[in-house]
């Protein structure tokens, strides 16, 4: 599958999403996988599954428990309905707490659609910066999840070192910028500046 096909396989949306009693926005990504809900759930809600396509994770992965991704975010598991919905707080460094919601729904031919919503307490020009950063972060992870489910997961270093992965990041940022512009979330000049800064962060350019 080509880089463009990987990008096209995800649908993207930005929506207003109140958080912690205040204003907020969410980046929403959806992909459909050739696997049943049981298999997808095992990949996203068990330590063994998450480590295969994302990062090692520790904690009590059930409702009321906590989690910690190795070298990354941690938080509380607010809701955990097997094969349907996972909602958790997402705390990384000193940034205000975000929220991530993963929802599974049946698709045609026994496939499963996964919707990932990542929300933060942002407003104004901060929305564009947030959406581009988390969107470009989740896009490769959701592709890697599909590779894991198809038993064809690439070496994780590929995502950090290959020219193809760098091109994927460029196209991912462009795709999220297109959504921001289409939905008129921010001034086009702000979105363009934030897109350049996002690429500089992820690619070191």
BATI-829506 format. One record per atom (N, C-alpha, C): x, y, z. Coordinates in steps of 0.05 Angstrom, whole numbers, plus 5000, padded with zeros to 4 digits. Example, Ala and Ser with C-alpha at 12.3 -4.5 7.8 and 13.67 -1.06 7.14 Angstrom:
<atoms>
526448865156 524649105156 526449345156 525749555142 527349795143 525850015157 
</atoms>
This chain:
<atoms>
501749765000 500050005000 501850255000 501050454985 502650704982 502250885006 504051085009 503751285030 501051435027 500451505002 497851644997 495451475005 495651215001 493451035009 493151025039 495451025053 495351025082 494051285092 494751505080 493551765088 490551765082 489751665058 486951675050 485351475067 486551275079 485051075094 484051185121 484851415129 483951545153 482151775146 479851795159 478152035156 478752215181 478752475177 479552665197 477452875201 477152965226 475253165233 476253315257 475453565259 476053725283 473353825294 472953795320 470353885331 470754015358 468854195364 468754325390 468054115411 469554115433 469153905453 469754015481 467754105496 468254205523 469753995540 471554095556 473253925572 473654045600 473253895621 473653985648 472054245654 469654255643 468054485649 468654735633 470654725615 471354955599 471454885569 472155075552 472255025524 474454825516 474154695494 476154515484 475554435456 477554295444 477254195417 478453915415 477453765396 478453495392 479253445363 481453295360 482153185334 480952905333 479452845312 478152585310 479152435285 480052185289 481052025266 479551765266 478851665242 477451415240 478751235218 479150985225 480150785206 478550525209 478150385187 476750125188 478849905183 478749705200 480649485200 479349225192 480849055178 479848795170 480248595193 478848655215 478948485239 476348525255 475648325270 473248355287 473848525312 471648605326 471948775349 473548645371 473348385374 474948245395 477848275391 478748245365 481548265359 482548555361 480948745352 481849025354 481949105383 480049025398 480049095427 482448985441 483248745435 485648625447 488148785440 488148905416 490449055407 490649335421 488349445428 488349715439 487849735469 487149515482 486349525510 487749315527 489849185517 491449005533 494449085531 495949055552 498849135551 500348985528 499648725525 501048575504 500448685476 497948765472 497148865446 498249145440 498049325459 498949595456 502049605450 503549435464 506449435460 507249355432 505549205418 506249105391 506349325371 504549525373 504349725352 504850015362 504950045388 505250315399 507550335418 507050305444 509150325464 508550125487 510650035501 510149875525 508450045545 506549905558 504750045576 504549885602 504450015624 504049885650 501550005664 500649865684 498349955699 496049755700 493849835711 491449675713 489449765692 489549625669 488049715646 485049625647 483749735666 480849695668 479649955680 476949975679 475650215689 476350265718 477250515724 478150585750 481050545755 482450425735 485250385738 486850615726 489450575725 491250775713 493050645693 494350805676 496250695657 498650885654 500850785645 503150945639 504550825614 504650985593 506150905569 509150965574 510850785566 513750815571 514751065557 515851255573 516951495562 514951695551 512451655557 510351815544 508151885564 505651885555 503451975571 502451765591 501051845611 499751675630 497051795637 495551655654 493051765663 491151565675 488651645677 486551475690 484751355668 483851115673 481950985655 479151045666 477751225652 475151325662 472951125654 473151015630 471050825621 472450605605 471550365609 472650135595 470449935590 469149945567 467049765559 468149575538 468749325545 470149145526 468849135498 470549155478 469749135450 468149375440 467949575457 466249805449 467550075454 468550135478 469350405484 471350415506 473450585502 475550625522 475850935524 475651035548 475951325553 477951365575 479951535570 481951575590 483051865590 484051945613 485552195614 488252155602 489452365592 491952355578 493752575588 495652505605 497352715618 500252675608 501352875596 504052865586 505653105596 507653055612 509253275622 507653465639 508053725635 506653935651 504254045637 503553925614 501254025599 498653965613 496554125610 493954065622 492953795612 491353665629 490453395622 488653405597 489253215579 487553175555 485752935560 484052865541 482452625542 482552485515 482752215516 482752055492 480451855494 478851835473 476651645473 476951475448 476951215452 477051025429 474350875429 473050885405 470450755402 470550555379 469650315383 469550115362 466650075353 466350045327 463649985316 463949795293 461849625289 462049425267 461849565240 463349455221 463249535193 462549295176 462349345149 461649125131 463748905131 462748665124 464548425120 466148355144 465048395168 466348315192 468648495201 468848725188 470948915195 470149085219 471949245229 471449415252 472449695247 470849895252 471650175250 472450275278 474850395279 475850515303 475850815300 474550945320 474651235321 476351315345 478351485341 479951585362 479551885364 478751975387 478252265392 480152355414 481852545407 483752655426 483052955431 482153015456 481153275463 483053415482 483153685481 484753845499 483354105505 483954225528 482654485535 484054715521 483454735495 484754935478 482555105465 483255345457 481455525444 483055725426 481655865409 482956065392 485155955374 487256105372 489456015354 490855765365 490455695390 491755455401 490555195390 488155215378 486854975368 488454855345 489255025326 490754935303 493354795311 494854915329 497454795338 496954515351 494854495368 494254245381 493454035361 491554095343 490553895324 492753785306 494453965296 496653875279 498553695294 499153765318 501153605334 500053325340 497553305351 496553045358 495752885334 494653025313 493852885289 496252745276 498452895273 500852775261 502152565279 501452575305 502552375323 500952115321 498252135319 496651895319 496451765291 496851915270 496551795243 498351555239 500951575245 502651335240 501951105260 501051175284 500250965303 497950805293 495950945281 493550805271 494250625247 496150715230 497050545209 498550305220 500250345240 501750125252 499849925265 497650025276 495649835288 494549655266 493949765242 493049605220 495049395211 497649475211 499749285204 499849055225 499549135250 499648925271 497248735268 494948835262 492548665259 492848485234 494348575214 494748415190 497248245191 498548245215 501048095219 503248175200 503448435194 505548535176 506848785187 507048805213 508149045226 511049095218 511549335209 514249415202 515949455227 518549435225 520349505246 519649795255 519249825281 518450095291 520450315284 523050245281 525050445273 524450555246 523050405229 522350505202 520850765204 519150785224 517551025227 519151275235 521551225245 523251455253 525551515234 526251315217 528751345202 528351345172 526151235161 525951205132 524951455118 525751485093 524851705077 521751685073 520751445070 517851405066 516351505091 517351455114 515951545139 515951845141 518151975132 518252265133 516252385113 515952255090 513952345071 511152305082 510752085096 508152035109 507452265129 509452345144 509052565163 508252825149 509652885127 508953125112 506053105102 505252885091 502552855080 500452855103 501252745126 499352745149 498853035158 500953185161 500653465170 499053625149 499553575124 498053705103 495053635104 494553375110 491753285111 490253415134 491553445157 490253565181 489953865176 491953995163 491754275156 489354325137 488954145118 486754165100 484054155115 483853985135 481453965152 481054225167 483154335179 482954585194 482054815176 483054825152 482255035133 479454995123 478754745117 476054685107 473954755127 474554695153 472554755174 472855035185 474755195174 475255465182 475655495212 477355315222 477955315251 479755545259 481455625241 483355845247 483955995221 485256225223 486156375199 488156205183 487956195157 489756035140 492656095146 493356345151 496156415157 497056285183 495356265203 496056135228 496355835224 494555725209 494755435203 497355365188 498055535169 500555485153 502955505171 503055705189 505255735208 505455495226 503155415237 503155185256 503954925241 503154895216 503954655201 506954645197 508154875191 511154885188 512454815214 511454915236 512654865262 512254575270 510054455263 509554165269 511553995254 511954055228 513853905212 516653935223 517354175232 520054225244 520354055269 518254035285 518353865309 518753575303 517153465285 517253185279 519553095261 520353275244 522453205224 525153335230 525253525248 527753665254 528653835231 526753945216 527354115193 526854405199 
</atoms>
